[in-house]
């Protein structure tokens, strides 16, 4: 019930501290620094979303964007395609218990996998994986709840690893 993946990192190819691009303070050049992990109140397991919770994410395509949680426990059907032009359908998967986020251009293609965090304390809330437009023409970003992602991935690991989001021991 989660659209996520685990990867083994090649040495020296990513910031292993868990810093998230563009979630930090303004630098002298006007850009935003990466935000290092802080003391996590959930030990890196994530917090539950609440309606109207202010959230942020740093995505490959849209960069830093902010929005609000607009729906909880959402069931959503996602179409998967064999090609990037989305002309060759592969299958449709229904995900249950998902989170919807709305905000001005909160997400776009290529942002999948971006961690959605509580903008007040940077705790993980969800993992962005899909987007769409509802019957009223409102765009929504869809995220798997953070705890569900960790649970799903833990069951796929040999020995049922106890996973948390990347970063230091406390986050």
C-alpha positions, 0 to 999 in steps of 0.5 A: 500500500506504498509506492516507495523503494529502498536503494543501497547508496554508493559511498560518497554519492549522497549527504548521509547526514539526512539533510534535505535540500532547500529546507534550511536558512537563507545563504548570502547568495540568496539560495536556501541551505540544506536543512540538517536533521534535528532531534526527532520526537518520533525517532525518525518514524514520522508523525501522523498527518492532520487536516490543514497541517502545513507541510513542505517538501523539496522535489527534484522538479519543483524544488521547495514548495509548501501546502496544507493537508486537505484529505486523510485516509484517502483511497486513490487509483493510480495509473501506471504506464510503460512509457513516459508519454503515458500512452501505453497503460500498464496497470492501475493500483488502488492505494488506501489510507493516503494523504492529499496535499494542496498548494500552489504548484506543490508537486509535479512529475519528477518529484516522486519520492520527495519527503513531505514534512511538517513545516513546523518541526520537519518531522516526516509526514509522508512520501509524495508519489502521485498527483491528480485533479479532483472533480472540482478541478483542484490539484492534489499531491498524494503521499503515502503516510510516513509510518506506512512507508516504513512498515511496508519497506521493513516487511520487504527487507530480509529479517524485517529490518527496523527502518527509519528515515535517513539521517543521524541516529536521532533522525 
